[in-house]
Amino acid sequence: MNTTVTTGTEESVWGGGNRPLNASYGKMMMWFFIVSDALTFSGFLVSYGFSRFKFIETWPIADEVFTHVPFFHGNYPMIYVAFMTFILIMSSVTMVLAVDAGHKMKKNRVIWYMFATIIGGAIFVGSQAWEWATFIKGDYGAIETKGGRILQFVNAETGKRAALADFSTTLPEDRVKHLSSEGVWFEKEGYKTSFSLNEVVEGFKATPNILIRTETINEEGEKTLLSRQESLAKLKDAALVVEGANLIRNEYGSRLFADFFFFITGFHGFHVFSGVLINIIIFFNIIIGTYERRGHYEMVEKVGLYWHFVDLVWVFVFTFFYLV
């Protein structure tokens, strides 16, 4: 005789069936994906934090790296990154409104709110691509020493960074860029820096108001500025010219910073780009009335969960890379 007693509440919550915990299969799978993806991002950010605090004395200062605004020349630290963050958060707001309109079966409102969400996501992805391009191109250029350290240049009169073009001289050297028409493009790197090491060194010696700034952060939280004599002595360790940032070298400082930046922001950008594509598909399904015929807009709610997760992850990425 079966003596097991099951209450009605236990039956409805844990009895299984098509909707355990009163959630559809699709919602449950979305939550499983979000939890697993959150653990992945957590691992990346923890690795970044560990590396940063291990090399905190030479880590690049974000306010000196992310200073660009499209179509404007000047130093605007964090302005454009803040704009990108605002756009992504507002797209999360429009997604909430789209889900709410779906619950009320208001098709036209869902269309407009989903359209606004797509536009916000597209702006963010485009902005991140522009930021990558600017980061890769670089601003001022620097020198890498034989020990792998980065030496930047400062104008002693203004106290501001000096670009290589501000003081480098032109020497009668072979600075021709290798092209495919020359038949040697596949043997060597196809790009040379704007100035050779000798041109930078000779230009530095001829310009007494230029000083060297090292990677090391002093007690005031700024990069260490050397005297003219110390700068000349330090320049003897110069090995090559660095312009911009990539996975091998970084004119802003530690190459680990560039590695983490490309990997983590790229991984997040892929998520946003994927979300935009999914939103576009659902947007057209809404227009042709797919969800009206089903009698619910649950698909909008499921992609909304993903979109909110992407926004939340960016808050942590923004905090780790740009604010801390």
C-alpha positions as CSV (number, residue, x, y, z in Angstrom):
1,M,0.0,0.0,0.0
2,N,1.4,3.4,-1.0
3,T,1.4,5.7,2.0
4,T,3.1,8.6,0.3
5,V,1.1,11.8,0.7
6,T,1.7,14.6,-1.7
7,T,0.2,18.0,-1.2
8,G,-1.4,20.0,-4.0
9,T,1.3,22.6,-3.7
10,E,4.1,20.1,-4.1
11,E,2.4,18.6,-7.1
12,S,2.1,22.0,-8.9
13,V,5.7,23.0,-8.1
14,W,7.8,19.9,-8.3
15,G,5.5,17.5,-10.2
16,G,7.3,18.1,-13.4
17,G,5.3,18.1,-16.6
18,N,5.6,20.7,-19.3
19,R,5.9,23.7,-17.0
20,P,7.9,23.0,-13.8
21,L,8.1,25.9,-11.5
22,N,5.4,27.5,-13.6
23,A,7.9,28.3,-16.3
24,S,7.9,27.1,-19.9
25,Y,10.7,24.9,-21.3
26,G,12.1,27.9,-23.3
27,K,12.3,30.1,-20.3
28,M,14.0,27.5,-18.2
29,M,16.6,26.8,-20.9
30,M,17.3,30.6,-21.2
31,W,17.9,30.8,-17.5
32,F,20.3,27.8,-17.7
33,F,22.2,29.5,-20.5
34,I,22.3,32.8,-18.6
35,V,23.7,31.2,-15.4
36,S,26.4,29.3,-17.4
37,D,27.3,32.4,-19.3
38,A,27.5,34.4,-16.1
39,L,30.0,32.0,-14.7
40,T,32.1,32.3,-17.9
41,F,32.2,36.1,-17.7
42,S,32.9,35.9,-14.0
43,G,36.0,33.8,-14.7
44,F,37.2,36.3,-17.3
45,L,36.7,39.3,-15.0
46,V,38.3,37.5,-12.0
47,S,41.4,36.8,-14.2
48,Y,41.5,40.4,-15.3
49,G,41.3,41.6,-11.7
50,F,44.0,39.2,-10.6
51,S,46.4,40.3,-13.4
52,R,45.6,44.0,-12.8
53,F,46.4,43.9,-9.1
54,K,49.5,41.8,-9.7
55,F,50.9,44.4,-12.1
56,I,49.1,47.4,-10.6
57,E,52.2,49.6,-10.6
58,T,52.5,49.5,-14.4
59,W,48.9,49.1,-15.4
60,P,47.6,51.7,-17.9
61,I,45.4,54.5,-16.5
62,A,41.9,54.2,-18.1
63,D,41.4,58.0,-18.1
64,E,44.5,58.3,-20.3
65,V,43.5,55.6,-22.7
66,F,39.8,56.0,-23.5
67,T,39.8,59.7,-24.3
68,H,38.3,59.8,-27.8
69,V,35.0,61.1,-29.1
70,P,34.1,60.6,-32.8
71,F,34.4,63.7,-34.9
72,F,35.9,65.7,-32.0
73,H,39.6,66.3,-31.4
74,G,40.7,66.6,-27.8
75,N,40.9,64.9,-24.5
76,Y,37.5,63.7,-23.3
77,P,38.2,60.9,-20.8
78,M,35.4,58.4,-20.4
79,I,32.8,60.6,-22.2
80,Y,32.1,58.3,-25.1
81,V,32.3,55.1,-23.0
82,A,29.7,56.7,-20.7
83,F,27.5,57.4,-23.8
84,M,27.8,53.8,-25.0
85,T,26.8,52.6,-21.5
86,F,23.8,54.9,-21.4
87,I,22.6,53.8,-24.8
88,L,22.8,50.1,-23.8
89,I,21.0,50.7,-20.6
90,M,18.2,52.6,-22.4
91,S,17.9,49.7,-24.8
92,S,17.2,47.5,-21.8
93,V,14.4,49.9,-20.8
94,T,12.8,49.7,-24.2
95,M,13.0,45.9,-24.0
96,V,11.1,46.0,-20.7
97,L,8.4,48.1,-22.3
98,A,8.3,45.7,-25.3
99,V,7.8,42.7,-22.9
100,D,5.1,44.6,-21.0
101,A,3.3,45.6,-24.3
102,G,3.5,41.9,-25.3
103,H,1.7,40.8,-22.1
104,K,-1.1,43.2,-23.0
105,M,-1.1,42.0,-26.6
106,K,-0.5,45.4,-28.0
107,K,1.3,44.5,-31.2
108,N,2.1,48.0,-32.5
109,R,3.7,49.0,-29.2
110,V,5.8,45.9,-29.2
111,I,7.0,46.7,-32.7
112,W,8.1,50.2,-31.8
113,Y,9.8,49.2,-28.6
114,M,11.6,46.3,-30.3
115,F,12.7,48.7,-33.0
116,A,14.2,51.1,-30.5
117,T,16.0,48.2,-28.7
118,I,17.5,47.1,-32.0
119,I,18.7,50.7,-32.8
120,G,20.3,51.0,-29.3
121,G,22.1,47.7,-29.7
122,A,23.3,48.6,-33.2
123,I,24.7,51.9,-31.9
124,F,26.5,50.2,-29.1
125,V,28.1,47.6,-31.4
126,G,29.1,50.3,-33.9
127,S,30.6,52.3,-31.1
128,Q,32.5,49.4,-29.7
129,A,33.9,48.7,-33.2
130,W,35.0,52.4,-33.5
131,E,36.6,52.2,-30.0
132,W,38.5,49.1,-31.0
133,A,39.8,50.7,-34.2
134,T,40.9,53.8,-32.3
135,F,42.6,51.7,-29.6
136,I,44.4,49.7,-32.3
137,K,45.5,52.8,-34.2
138,G,46.9,54.6,-31.1
139,D,47.4,58.2,-30.3
140,Y,50.9,59.2,-29.7
141,G,53.2,56.3,-30.1
142,A,55.9,55.1,-27.7
143,I,59.1,53.2,-27.3
144,E,59.5,49.7,-26.0
145,T,62.7,48.9,-24.1
146,K,64.7,45.7,-24.3
147,G,63.0,44.5,-21.1
148,G,59.6,45.0,-22.7
149,R,58.7,48.2,-20.8
150,I,56.9,51.1,-22.5
151,L,58.4,54.6,-22.5
152,Q,56.0,57.5,-23.4
153,F,56.9,61.1,-24.2
154,V,55.8,64.3,-22.5
155,N,56.1,67.9,-23.4
156,A,57.8,69.5,-20.4
157,E,56.3,72.9,-21.2
158,T,52.7,71.9,-21.3
159,G,52.8,68.7,-19.2
160,K,50.9,66.8,-21.9
161,R,51.7,63.7,-23.9
162,A,53.8,64.3,-27.0
163,A,53.3,62.3,-30.1
164,L,56.3,60.9,-32.0
165,A,55.4,63.2,-34.9
166,D,56.0,66.2,-32.7
167,F,59.7,65.7,-32.3
168,S,61.0,62.9,-34.5
169,T,63.3,63.8,-37.3
170,T,63.5,62.3,-40.8
171,L,66.6,60.4,-41.6
172,P,67.7,59.0,-45.0
173,E,66.5,55.5,-44.3
174,D,64.4,53.0,-46.2
175,R,60.9,53.6,-44.8
176,V,59.1,52.2,-47.8
177,K,56.0,50.2,-46.9
178,H,56.1,46.7,-48.4
179,L,53.4,46.2,-51.0
180,S,52.3,43.1,-52.9
181,S,53.5,44.7,-56.1
182,E,57.0,44.6,-54.8
183,G,57.0,40.8,-54.4
184,V,58.2,40.8,-50.8
185,W,55.0,41.4,-48.9
186,F,54.6,37.8,-47.9
187,E,58.1,37.5,-46.5
188,K,58.1,40.3,-43.9
189,E,55.5,42.3,-41.9
190,G,53.6,44.5,-44.3
191,Y,53.6,47.6,-42.1
192,K,56.4,49.7,-40.6
193,T,55.9,52.3,-37.9
194,S,55.7,55.9,-39.0
195,F,59.2,56.6,-37.6
196,S,62.2,54.3,-37.1
197,L,63.8,54.0,-33.7
198,N,66.8,56.1,-34.9
199,E,64.5,58.8,-36.1
200,V,62.8,59.0,-32.7
201,V,66.0,58.9,-30.7
202,E,67.7,61.6,-32.8
203,G,64.6,63.8,-32.7
204,F,64.4,63.3,-28.9
205,K,68.0,64.4,-28.5
206,A,67.4,67.5,-30.6
207,T,64.3,68.6,-28.7
208,P,65.2,69.5,-25.1
209,N,61.7,70.1,-23.9
210,I,60.6,66.5,-24.4
211,L,60.8,64.1,-21.4
212,I,60.2,60.4,-20.9
213,R,57.4,59.0,-18.8
214,T,57.7,55.4,-17.6
215,E,54.9,52.8,-16.9
216,T,55.5,52.9,-13.2
217,I,52.7,54.7,-11.2
218,N,53.9,56.9,-8.4
219,E,52.3,57.7,-5.1
220,E,50.2,60.5,-6.7
221,G,48.6,57.9,-9.0
222,E,50.4,59.2,-12.1
223,K,53.0,57.8,-14.4
224,T,56.6,58.5,-13.3
225,L,58.1,61.5,-15.2
226,L,61.9,61.4,-15.6
227,S,64.3,64.4,-15.8
228,R,66.0,65.2,-19.0
229,Q,69.2,63.5,-17.9
230,E,67.3,60.4,-16.7
231,S,65.3,60.4,-20.0
232,L,68.5,60.4,-22.1
233,A,69.9,57.6,-20.1
234,K,66.7,55.6,-20.3
235,L,66.5,56.0,-24.0
236,K,69.7,53.8,-24.3
237,D,67.5,50.8,-23.5
238,A,65.1,51.5,-26.4
239,A,64.5,48.5,-28.7
240,L,61.7,49.4,-31.0
241,V,58.9,51.9,-31.8
242,V,55.3,51.0,-30.8
243,E,52.2,52.6,-32.3
244,G,48.7,51.6,-31.1
245,A,47.8,48.4,-29.3
246,N,47.5,44.7,-30.3
247,L,47.9,41.3,-28.8
248,I,51.7,41.6,-28.8
249,R,52.5,45.2,-28.0
250,N,50.6,48.1,-26.4
251,E,51.7,51.8,-26.5
252,Y,49.6,52.5,-23.4
253,G,51.5,50.2,-21.1
254,S,51.1,46.5,-20.2
255,R,50.3,44.2,-23.1
256,L,48.1,42.2,-20.7
257,F,45.8,45.1,-20.6
258,A,45.3,45.0,-24.3
259,D,44.9,41.2,-24.3
260,F,42.1,41.4,-21.7
261,F,40.5,44.4,-23.3
262,F,40.2,42.7,-26.7
263,F,39.1,39.4,-25.3
264,I,36.5,40.5,-22.8
265,T,35.0,43.4,-24.6
266,G,35.1,41.4,-27.8
267,F,33.3,38.5,-26.1
268,H,30.7,40.8,-24.8
269,G,30.4,42.6,-28.1
270,F,29.7,39.2,-29.8
271,H,26.9,38.7,-27.3
272,V,25.4,42.1,-28.1
273,F,25.8,41.5,-31.9
274,S,24.1,38.1,-31.5
275,G,21.3,39.7,-29.5
276,V,20.7,42.4,-32.2
277,L,20.4,39.7,-34.9
278,I,17.9,37.7,-32.7
279,N,16.0,40.9,-32.0
280,I,15.7,41.6,-35.7
281,I,14.4,38.1,-36.4
282,I,11.8,38.5,-33.7
283,F,11.0,42.0,-34.8
284,F,9.9,40.7,-38.3
285,N,8.0,37.8,-36.7
286,I,6.1,40.4,-34.7
287,I,5.3,42.4,-37.9
288,I,3.9,39.4,-39.8
289,G,1.8,38.4,-36.8
290,T,3.5,35.2,-35.7
291,Y,3.0,35.8,-32.0
292,E,-0.5,37.1,-32.4
293,R,-1.5,33.8,-33.9
294,R,0.2,31.9,-31.1
295,G,-1.8,34.1,-28.6
296,H,1.3,35.2,-26.6
297,Y,4.6,37.1,-26.9
298,E,6.7,34.7,-24.8
299,M,9.5,34.8,-27.3
300,V,9.9,38.5,-26.7
301,E,10.2,37.8,-23.0
302,K,12.8,35.1,-23.5
303,V,15.0,37.3,-25.7
304,G,14.4,40.1,-23.2
305,L,16.0,38.0,-20.5
306,Y,19.1,37.6,-22.7
307,W,19.2,41.3,-23.4
308,H,19.0,42.3,-19.8
309,F,21.8,39.8,-19.0
310,V,24.0,41.4,-21.7
311,D,23.3,44.8,-20.2
312,L,24.2,43.6,-16.7
313,V,27.4,42.1,-17.8
314,W,28.4,45.4,-19.5
315,V,27.9,47.2,-16.1
316,F,30.6,44.9,-14.6
317,V,32.9,45.2,-17.7
318,F,32.5,49.0,-17.6
319,T,33.3,49.1,-13.9
320,F,36.4,46.8,-14.1
321,F,38.0,48.3,-17.2
322,Y,37.0,52.0,-17.1
323,L,36.1,53.0,-13.5
324,V,38.3,51.0,-11.1
